[in-house]
């Protein structure tokens, strides 16, 4: 009987040890994944900031004033007099 009790005690000790190792491993995994999550969230924020900047840049490239400025400076174009403008309608 004494040997059985000692065996159960050893078995319980091993189970407690394995359980403790499982908790340590789980905590380690949790910390690693949390670090990865933070890095990914930081990259997401950087991408969102770049996306906003690119949208602003795109809207700037298509403004009427910019297109008219390029037409005048690079293509030497001028606005025609109003009597030469023809408006086409459906």
C-alpha positions as CSV (number, residue, x, y, z in Angstrom):
1,X,0.0,0.0,0.0
2,X,2.8,2.3,0.9
3,X,4.4,1.7,-2.6
4,X,1.1,2.6,-4.3
5,X,0.9,5.9,-2.3
6,X,4.4,6.7,-3.2
7,X,3.7,5.9,-6.9
8,X,0.6,8.1,-6.9
9,X,2.6,10.9,-5.2
10,X,5.3,10.7,-7.9
11,X,2.7,10.6,-10.7
12,X,0.9,13.6,-9.2
13,X,4.2,15.4,-8.9
14,X,5.0,14.7,-12.6
15,X,1.5,15.8,-13.7
16,X,1.9,19.1,-11.7
17,X,5.3,19.6,-13.3
18,X,3.9,18.9,-16.8
19,X,1.0,21.3,-16.1
20,X,3.5,24.0,-14.9
21,X,5.5,23.5,-18.1
22,X,2.4,23.8,-20.2
23,X,1.5,27.1,-18.5
24,X,5.0,28.4,-19.1
25,X,4.9,27.4,-22.7
26,X,1.4,28.9,-23.2
27,X,2.5,32.1,-21.6
28,X,5.6,32.2,-23.8
29,X,3.5,31.6,-27.0
30,X,1.0,34.3,-25.8
31,X,3.8,36.9,-25.4
32,X,5.3,36.0,-28.8
33,X,2.0,36.3,-30.5
34,X,1.3,39.6,-28.8
35,X,4.6,41.0,-30.0
36,X,3.8,39.9,-33.5
37,X,0.3,41.5,-33.2
38,X,1.8,44.8,-32.1
39,X,4.3,44.8,-35.0
40,X,1.5,44.0,-37.5
41,X,-0.7,46.8,-36.0
42,X,2.2,49.2,-36.4
43,X,2.7,48.2,-40.0
44,X,-1.1,48.6,-40.6
45,X,-1.0,52.1,-39.1
46,X,2.0,53.0,-41.4
47,X,0.2,51.6,-44.4
48,X,-3.0,53.6,-43.5
49,X,-0.9,56.8,-43.2
50,X,0.8,56.2,-46.5
51,X,-2.6,55.4,-48.1
52,X,-4.0,58.7,-46.9
53,X,-0.9,60.6,-48.2
54,X,-1.3,58.9,-51.6
55,X,-5.0,59.7,-51.8
56,X,-4.2,63.3,-51.1
57,X,-1.4,63.3,-53.7
58,X,-3.7,61.7,-56.3
59,X,-6.3,64.4,-55.7
60,X,-3.7,67.1,-56.1
61,X,-2.4,65.7,-59.4
62,X,-5.9,65.9,-60.9
63,X,-6.9,69.4,-59.9
64,X,-8.1,71.8,-62.5
65,X,-5.5,74.5,-61.6
66,X,-2.6,72.1,-61.9
67,X,-3.8,70.8,-65.3
68,X,-4.3,74.3,-66.5
69,X,-0.8,75.3,-65.2
70,X,0.9,72.5,-67.1
71,X,-1.1,73.3,-70.2
72,X,0.1,76.9,-70.1
73,X,3.7,76.3,-69.0
74,X,4.7,73.1,-70.8
75,X,2.4,73.1,-73.8
76,X,2.1,76.9,-74.3
77,X,-1.7,76.6,-74.4
78,X,-4.0,79.6,-73.7
79,X,-7.6,79.9,-73.0
80,X,-9.5,80.9,-76.2
81,X,-11.6,84.1,-76.3
82,X,-15.2,83.6,-75.4
83,X,-16.4,84.3,-78.9
84,X,-14.4,81.3,-80.1
85,X,-15.8,78.9,-77.5
86,X,-18.5,76.5,-78.7
87,X,-20.6,74.6,-76.2
88,X,-21.8,71.2,-77.5
89,X,-25.0,69.8,-75.9
90,X,-26.9,66.6,-76.5
